[in-house]
Amino acid sequence: MLQSLTPRGSADVNTGRRERQEAGGFAARLRQVLKTHGSASALAKAIARSEGAVRKWLRGESEPNVTDLRALCQMTQTRIEWLVTGEGPREMPPMSDAGSIVRESPSPYRHPPHGTVDLPLLEAVMTVADEQIGAAGLDLPPAKRSALIAAAYDLARGRNAVDADAIARLVRLAR
């Protein structure tokens, strides 16, 4: 009789991990978005990614990078915070333009004395993002770094506080 080469219990561990990924988390939220916005192949085409990559995201085998995440959210009018963390409202407010995923300002920030940016909050986001990028050993090109900072700022603005764990998740997506 042949013995399995897989260590006893490792299949159970993988099955448990897959069940957790399917029950909640990014993959489950992405499947919810897809129910209202079409098929995996349509999504892949709309954001210029392979259908295989999108299907891996849906199975929880991988996650999109920051650029793909922003494109996905823009295309489906889904808030990054909700898709990444499950917190906050799912949909962007009506009248959002294609770039509003980064630029939109909730009402508390529309009329500060120095424009639409909360500078201390942005500085705190940049500090935490730089720490997380350094800890991950990444050297991000300016376009990826700015997309990461913009997404992290959007998350922080909604909470009026910096969430280092959420920024760490965004850094992992930036790889």
PyMOL commands that set and color helices and strands:
alter all, ss='L'
color gray80, all
select helices_A, chain A and resi 10-23+26-37+40-46+51-59+66-76+80-85+100-103+107-109+119-136+142-159+164-174
alter helices_A, ss='H'
color red, helices_A
deselect
rebuild
show_as cartoon
